[in-house]
């Protein structure tokens, strides 16, 4: 029976749900039904549909409001056997109301779900996965669940191997009977003994395969396990029939051998997947669980969850720093190699920033926490690596589609093979064995792991070099880059500005420095540092307060305005001060010449200028030269003067340069390059670079830069060296070279194997062994990236 309102199946009831029943009653009472009009076009029906009150077949999932709050949850999955398993879980979960997105990381057996708790309780996510025949447990950042699954798989493999050896041994009696007569009792009872030994192998050891195949059949989805299950059950079922019919030519050894070899391949594959996921587990291990605080003059350890921003904690020599923070007392060195890839410890003193997960290798440090828990730098790195592992490239999507189409084709080929051999030989036993060989040899295990294993290994390899890849599609995009755009200040140069000369009225440098304290630009820092050399500087160097006051003893700054690409201005004591380039001076109706320095003034007039010096980054020239050898153009983009930009471009060997560019003009430059057909990569580090990093085809941020720049870029170089750009190019090229090799061998193996199985060269046992060897070749090739 179907629902009277929406048309869905409703069992014995007139309506499929209470919502349809109530809406139908409204339509009836309002006279819409009696009028004879199409009630599906009525306002009541349409509004009910919009609100999700109707279980309409065309709109089974009303959209979640855009402003609804969502959360992310990560689960450890058990029972995945191929990428099709991940595809099935993703599509099943996204059909549940409240799930915004679901991504399965096949290479690490993780599931990331973004859901709306207002519409969906978290426990329903795991229940939805388990309904498909898999298991899902919240991912704690360790390998407890993975260890349990590995032990279960090893147990099944051990039992399967033991039973298979015994079946093979007793089968020798059956094989001997082909050449000489054996006792009647032996010939009668041996097949039953083989059946007893083979049954636990098929229904216990191969249970994961059979369960997944059954769930796929129930949902109308054919997967890799469907081929294996058919091969195993055909060999076992046909042998059972022969056993009870008194025939001793049974094939229990074939069924047991297939189970053992398949489980062997899965065990090896699982070990490879765990190795690729180990980088994430190691990063979780670097996150300290406790922090040392001072309570009533005594040291006390507390959970990291009890630490909050603004709280003080102490770190002794040799300990890991539990949270991001600012050093308030003590001097030491910090080993940040886990984050930056640079082995040299960095000096830390009062006012210096430290990152959680780094190691204190010197004296005792008293640190004020700024970011703790999931907000810390290390936690965000872990989240980024996990997200990268979950992302998929166009190559992976294409391979998944091919694999899903491949399985029905193989089933058709197996049926034709069986019919062909039956017609040729008249033996159903021989025909079935050839069909089973086709099913087993064609199982696309190697095809399913060829791409994700290689790309996950590449992401892990990059993270070990201090290169944070947010999305595996970055590895695909960077190989197509035609133009690399370099921001000048802080990217092509070190950004270590210092004041060389001040001209004009320099009596108000303290006021100018108070305003510059609100900017992260290297020029601003140089002005603040220069002001420290003058009297009355006690307020300098601290963070700006909520009301615009860097410290209690400094000038009160109000109405601070950052003029993108031009400079900064603010009000102190009722006077508007500005400091920036000639464009900013013109904005305040103050005449200023274009030059390499900056102009400052107040009361609508230029009062003087400041000249700065900066050093070119040592590896900038090497980067431009290396990119040129690869056929990639370089463009230096800066908001600085033409003279300064041209000088830096000549020194580093950039092919082109654009000067005095505002953030909007930088965006226009990038759009013009993209419209000309170029694939553009942007390297930057500042707040004003964030829009350009987002606009470019590939944004690359320096880890030493502003947080907003790193958030806008899919690729972050955690160190201070530009050599990471070339290293990323090398990793990407090597990764996709290995992906192409893996796919070639996987397709070649399947084509050759199926041909040999059809012609009768391969029997089912040899086919299963060849399938394991194929997976081994893909795994071994992918490990070269580690």
N, C-alpha and C positions, 0 to 999 in steps of 0.2 A: 504494500500500500504506500502511496506517495503523499507527501504533505499537501494539504489543500491550498496553502499559500505559496510556498517556495518551490515545491516540486521535488524535494529531497525524499529519500526513503524514510518512512516513519513507522515501519513495523505494522502493528495492529491499530495504531492510533491515527486520528485524522490529521494530527500535526506532529512535526518532528521535535518541537520544543515549545516551551511556554511563551517565548517571544512571538513566535508565529501565531500561536493561538490567540494571544492578546491583540496583536495587530489585526488579525482577521475579524475579531469581535468589534474593533473600532470601525473597520471598513464596513461591516455589516450594519452597525448601528447608525453610522453617518449617512447611509444610503448610497455609498459609492458602488457597492456590489449590485444593488437593485437598479441602478441607473444604466447598467449594461456597458459602461465604459471600461477600458482596460485599466484594472486597478493598479497594475504595475507602473502606470504613468501618473498615478495620483500623488499629491504632495505628502499625504500620510505615509504611503508606502516608501517613497523616496527618502523621506526624513528618517524613517525607521531603519531603512537600509544603511543610511549614512551613519547612524548611531550604533550600528552593529546589533540591532534587535532581531534581525531576520537571518536565518541560516541559508542564505541564497547561494545556489551553486556557482553563479558567476562571480560572487563576491564573498567567498567563504571567510576571509579575514579582513574585517574593517581595519583601515589604517590606524596606526597608533598616532595620537596627536604629536605634532612636531615639537611641542614644548614639554612633552612628557619626559621625566627623568629616567635615564637608563643606567644600568650597571653592567660591568663585565665580570664574567666568571670563567675560570679555566678548569677543565676536567681532564683527568687521566683516563684514557679509553683502554679497554681490554677487548680482545677479540677481533681486532682489525686484521684483515688478511690481504687486502689490496686497496688501491685508490678508489675503487668502486664502493667499498664500504664507507669511506669518507664522504663520497658523493651522496650516498643514500642517507646518511645521518644528517648532512647539511640540509638536504631538501625536505626531509621529514620534520626537522625542527623548525624550519622557516614557515611551515604550514601551521604552527601552533601560535595562536594569538598571544602577543606579548613578546615574541622573539623578533628582535630587529635584524639580527644577522647571526650566522653560525659558520665558523671556519674550522675545518679539521686539518691538523698538521700531521699528515700521514707519516712523515719522516721521524716524528718524535712522539706519536700517539697521544697528542694533546688536542683538546677541543676548546675553542674560545667562543663564548656566546655573549652577545650583547642583548640584554633583555630589559623589559620595563617591569619592575617589581609591582607596580600598581595593577598590572593586568595578569601577571604570572608569578606564582611563588617559585622560588629557586628549585625546590625539590621536584617539581614537575619536569624540569629539564633532564635530570638523571633518569626519571621514570620514562620519559619519551625515548631516551636512548636504549634503555633496557627492554622496552617493548619491541625494539627491532632485533633483539637477540644479542646485544653487546652489553658491556658493563661500563659505567661511568662513575668516577669518584672525584671529589674535589681535589685539585692538584695542590699539594702543600709545598711544592718546590723541592721535593726529595724523591728518591726512587723506591719508596716502600711498596707502592702498588705495582711498579714495574718489576720489582724483585719477586713479588708474589706470582705475577703472571709468568715470569721467566721460569720459576720453579715448577709451576703447573705444566708448562710446555716441555720442560726437560723430563718431568715424570712421565708424561704421555709418550715422549720420544723413547725413553728408556724401556718402557713396557712394550711399545711397538717393536723396537729392535729385538728385544728378547723373544717375543712371540714370533716375529718374522724368521729369526734364526731357527727356532724349533719347527716352524711350519716347513721351512726349506729342508731341514734335516729329514723330517718324516716324509716329505714329498719325494725324497730320493727313492723310497720304496715304490711309490707310484711310477716314477720314471723308469725304475728297473723292470717293472712289469711290462713295459713296452717292448723289451728285448728278450726277456725270459719269463717263464711262468712262475708265479709265486703262489703261496698257499691261499686257498679260497677265503679263509677267515681274515687273513691280512688284507686281501683285496676288498673285502666287505667293510671292515671296521676302520681302516686307515682314513678314508674320506670323512667319516664322522669325527675322528680325532682331530683332523685338520680343521673341520668346521668349528669344533669347540675352541681350538686355539685361535682361529681367525676372528671369531665373533667379538671378543673384547677389543681386539685391535681395530675392528671396523666401527664398533658402536661406542667405545670409550675413547680410544686414542684419537680417532678421527671425528669425535663428537663436535669440536668447534667448526670443522669444515661442513659437516652435515647440518648443523644448526643454522649456520649463516646461509647455506644454500636453501634450506627450508623456508627461512624468513624471506629470502629474496623471491622464492616461488610464490609465497603467500601475498607478497606485495607486487607481484608481476614484474620483477626485475631479475634478469639473468646476469650472473657475475662469474668471476673466475672460479669460485668455489662450486658453482653449478657444474662446470666441466669436470672438476676433480671428483665431486660426489657421484656424478653419473658413472665415471670410470670405475670408481671403487665399488659402488653398489651393483653395477652390471657384472663385474667379475665375481663378486661375492654371491649375488643372487642366482646367477646362472650355475655356479658351483653347487649351491644348496639344492637346486632342482636336480642336478645330475646325481648328487649324493643320495637323495631319497628315491631316485629312479634306479639305483643300483649301478650307476656308471662310475668308474673310478678315475676317469680323465677329468679331474677337477682343477680349478685355477685359484684356490685359496692363497697360494703363494704369491700370485700376481697382485691380489688385493692387498695383502700384508706388505708387500714390497713397495707398492705405491704409497701406502700410508706412511711407512717408515721414511722413505725418501722425501716425501712432501714435508713431513715434520722436521726432517734434517735441514731442508732448505729454509723453512720458516725460522728455525732456531738460529741459523747463520744470519738470516736477514734481520732478525730481532737484535742480534748483537751489533750489527752495523748501524741500525737505527738508534740504539742506545748510545753508541759512540758519537753519533752526530748530535744527539740531544745532551751529551755530557757537558758541553760548553754552558748550556743554560743551568744545569745542576751545579756546576762549579761556581757560576756567578751567584746563585742562591747561597752557596756555602760561604761566599765572601761577605755576606751581610750579617754582621754581628747581631746576637740576640739580646745582649745585655749592655748596659752603660754604667760607668762608675760615676756616682755623684757624691757630693759632700752634704751630710746631714748632721747638724750640730757639731761641726768640726771633725767628723769621722767619715771615712769612706764607706760607701754602701753601694752594692750592685742592685740595679733595678732592671726590669724588663724594658726592652727598647720601646715597647708600646706605651710605657709610662713617661717617656721623654717627650717633651713638647718644644715647639719653636720658642726661643728666648731662654730656655733652660740652660744651665751650666753643667758641663760634665768634664771629667779628667781622663786623660789618656797617657799611660806610661809607655816607656820605650819597649818596642817589640809588639805592642798591641795594635789591633785594627781600630780605626776611628769609626764609631758606630753611626754617625750621622754627619750630614753637611753642616759646616759652621764657620765661625770666625774666631781666630785665636785671640784670646784676651790676655793671657799670661803665659810666659815661657817661650823658649826658642828651641827649635829642633829641625829635623828634616823629615819629609814624608815621601814614602815610596808609592807613587801613583801609577806604577807600570800596568796594573790590572786595568786601569781606565784609559791611559794614554798610549800604552805600548812603549813608552820611553823609560829606560832602566835607571837613569840618573835620578837620585832623590832630589827633591826640591826643598830649599830652605823655607822655613815657616817661622814667623814671628808675630808679635801683636799686630792685629789688623789684617793679617793674611787669611785668605779663605782656604779651607780644607774640605776634602770630599770624603764621604762615608765609604768604607771599604779599603781605603789606603792605609798603609802601615806607618806608624810613628817609629822612626829608627834612631831617634836621638834622645833629647831630654823629655821632661814631663810638660804636657800642654794643658792649659785650662781653656776650654772651648765653649763658646756660646752657640747653641744649636740654631740653625736657620731653616733646614729642611730635614724632616725625619720620616721614617717609615716609607710608605709608597711614594712620597714626594722627593725622596733623596735622589741624587744623581745616579747611584748604582741601581736603585730600584727601577728608575726610568730606563736605564740601559737594559736591564733584564726584560722589562716589558717590551722594549723595542726589538730585542733579539727574538723574543717569542712571537711578536707580531710579524717579523720578517719571515720566520719559519712557517707561519700560517699563510702568508701571501702566495699567490700562484702567478706564474708567468703565462704568456700566451702559448708558449710551447707546451706547458703542462696541461692547459685546457684542451689543446688540440689532441694531445696524446690520450687524455681521458676520453674524449669523444671517439677516437679511433678504437680504443680498447672496448668501449661499450658496444660499438657496432661489430667488433671483431668476433665477439662470443657467439651471437646468433649465426654468423657465417660459418664458424667452426662446427657448430651443432649440425648445420645442414651438410657440411662436408663429411662429418662422421657418419651421418645416416646414409649418404650416397656411397661412402666407402663400404659400409656394412652390406648394403644391397648389392654393390658391385662384386664383392668377394663371395657373397652367398650365391650369386648367379654364376660366378666363374668356377667355384669349387664345390658348391652344394653343401658345404659344411657351415652350420650356424655357429659352431664354436670358433672356427678360424675367422669367420667374418666379424664376430663380436670382439675378438682379440685385436684385430686391426682397427676397428672402430674405437676401442678403448685407447689404443696407442695414439690415435689422432687426437682424442679428447685431452689426454695427459700432456702430450708434446706441445699442444697449442696453447696450454694454459699461460696467459700473458703476465706471469709473475715478474719477469725481468723488465717487461715493458712498463709495468706499473711503478717500479722503483727506479727506473733509469734516470728520470729527471729530478724528483724530489730529493733523493739521496745526494746527488751531485750538488744541487743548489744549497741544500742545508749545510753540507760540508764546506761550501764556499763562504757562506755567511759566518760559520764558526771560525774558519781560517782568517777572515777579514777582522773579526772581533779580537782575535789574538794579536793582531797587528795594530790595534788601536783605531780600527775603522768600523764605525757603527752603521750597519746597513738596516734601514727601517723596512725595506720592502725588497723582495727578491727580484721584482721587476726592474729595480735599479741596475742589476747586473746585466739585464737585457738592454736597457736604455743606453747605458754608458758606452756600449760597443758601437752605437750608431751616432755618437756625438761628432758634429762637424766643427763647432766653434766653442771654445772655452772662454767665458767672460770672467775676468778677475777684477774684484773690487780693489781699489788701490790701498786705502788706509786700513792697516791691520791685516791685510791679506797679502798683497804684493810687497807691502812694507811690514816692519815689525810693529808699527803703531806705537813705538816708544818715543814719543815726541818729547822734546825739551825746548824750553824757550831760549832762543839765541839772542834776541834783542827786543827791547820795548822802547817805543818812541812816543812822544807827546806827553800828555798829563797822566802820569802813572801813580798819582796819589790815591786812587781808589781801586787798587788792585785787589784789596781784601773783598770789596763789594762784588767785583767781577768774578772772583774765585768762588764766593758764596753762591752765585748763580750757576757757575759751571759745575759745582758739586752735584747738581741734579742731572748731569749728562754722563753717559758712558763713553763718549767719543774720546779718542786719545788726545786730541787738542785740549779738551776740557780738563783731562787729568793733568796735562802738562801745566796748564794755568794754575790749577790747585797746588801742584808740587812747587811751582815757582813762588806762589804766595806764601808757602811755608818758610821760605828763606827771609821773609820780612817780619817785623814785629807784630804782635797781637794775632797769633795764628793758632791759638789753643783749640779753637772750634773746628779747625780744618781736619779733613780726613775721615770724619764720621759720616754715617748715613744720614740723608735728609730726613727730617722729622715729618710728622703728619701734617703739620701746618706750614711746612716749607722752611723749617729752621734746622740746619745741619746739626747744631748743638745749642745748648742753652746759652753759651757765652758768645755765639756768633750773631751776625746781623740777621734780622728776621726778613726772610724772602717770601714774597707773595706773588701770585699771578704769574708763575713761571710758564713760559711758552717755548716749546721746541719747534723751531722753524726748519722743517725737513729740508736737508740739502743746503741750508744757509747758515744756521747758527742757533743761538738761544737768547732769550730776553727775560727779564724779571723786574719786579718792583721792590725797592728797598727804601724805606723812609719816604714813600710817596714819589720817588724818582724812578723812572723807567730806564733801566740799563740794557744795552744790547752788546753782543760780541759775536762776530761772524764774518762772512765774506762780503764783497761789495754789493751783492744782491740784497742782503739783509740791511745794509746801511741805506740803500736806496728805498727799501720798504719803510724806513723811518724818516724819509725825506732828507737824508744826510748824504752829501756827495762824498764818494770814495773811489779811488782808482783801483782797477783790477790788478791784483798782484799775488805773489806767493804766500803772503801772510794773511792775518785776519785783522779786522778793524773793530774798535770798541768805541763806545760813546754813551752819552746820556743827554736828556733834555733835547732830543731831536738833532743832535750834532755829533759828528765824529771827533773824538778827543785824542786818538792815537792809534797805533798799530803794533802788532806783535808778530815777530818772525820766528818760525819754528824750524827745527831740524828733525828728520826721521831717517831711519836706516832701512835699506831694501832687505827683504828677507833673503837669507843666504841661498836658499834653494829655488828662488823664483825664476832666476835665469835658466837653471837646469830644467825646470818644469816646462818653460816655453820652448826650449830647444828640443826636449823629448817629444812634446806634442807636435812640433813642426815636423820631426822625423816621421811621425805617424800620420801626417797629412791633416792635422787638426790646427785650425787657425786660433790665435789668441787675441783677445780684445781687452784692453785695460780701460775700466770705466771708473770715473771719479767725479766727486762734487768739488774737487779742488781746482785751483787755477790751471790755465792752459800750460803755463811755463813749467809748473811743478809736475803736472801729469805727463807732459812730453818728455821731461828729463827722466822720470821713473820708467816710462815705456821704453826709452832708448837703452836704459841700463839693463833691464831684464830681457830685452829682445822681443817685446810684444809686437805682433803684426799690425795692430791698429790701436788707436786710443780715442776716447771721448772725454772731454773735461767739462767742469762746471755743470754737471748733470744733477738735477734734483731727482728724488725717488721716482716721480712721475715720468721724467725724461729717461731714466734708466729703464723703466717698464716699456716705454715706447721704443727704445733701442732694441730691447729683447723681442718685442712683437714684430718689429721690422725684419729682424733676422729670421724669425720663425716663418713669417709670411713669404720670405724669399726661398723657403724650402730647407733651411738649415735646422739641424737638431742642436739645441743650445744647452750647454751646462754653465751654471753660474756658481762661482766660488766667492763666498762672502762671510762676514763675521759680525756685522753691526745690526742694530735695530732697524736702520734705514735700508738694510739689505733684505729684510724679511719678505717684502712684496716681490722683489726680483727673484729671490730663491723660489718662491711659490709659483711665479709666472714661468720660469724656465722649464725646459723639458726634464732637466736633472739639476736639483739644487744641492750644492755641497757646502756645508757649513764647517767652520773651524771650531773645535771644541773649546778654544780659549775665548770665544766671542760671547755675545749676548744670548740669553736663553731663548728669546723669541726667534732669533735667527736659526738656532738649532732645531726648534720646533717646526719651523717652516721648511726645513730641508730633509729629504729622504735619506741623505747620506751625510754623516758627521765624522770628521777627522778629529778624534779625541786629543791628539797631540797638537804641537805647534808647527809641524813640518808639512809643507806642501807635497812632499814625496808620496803622501798617502793617495793623492790623485792618480799618480802613475801606478802605484801598487794596486789600487782598485781596478784600473784598466787591465792590469795583468791578471788579477784574480778572475775578473769577469770573462776575459778572453779564454783563459784556461778552463774555467767552469763550463762554458758553452762548447768548447772543443771536446771536453769529456762527455757532455750531454749528447752531442752529435754522435760520438763514438758509441756511447751506450745504446742510443736509439738504433743506430745502424746494425750493431751486433744483435740487438733484441729482435728487430724485424727480420734480419737475415737468418737468425736461428729459427724463428717461427716458420719462415718460408721453407727453409731446407728441411726442418724437422717434420713438418706436415707432409711434404713430398715423400720423404723416406718412409713415414708411417703409412701413407696411402699405398705405396708400392710394396709394402710388406717387409722392408729391410729392418725396421725397428719394431720390436715387440713392446708391450706395455712397461716391462721392467726397465729396459734400456731407455724408453721414452721418459720415465720418471727420473732416471739418473741424469739424462741429458738436460732436463728441466732444472735440476739442482745446479749443474755445471753452468748453465746460462746465467742463473741468478748470482752465482759466485763470481763470474767474470764481470758483471755489472758492479757488484759490491767492491771487488778489488780495484777496478778502474776508478770508482768514485773516491776511494780512500786515498788516492794519490793527491787529492786536494788538501788533505789534513796536514 
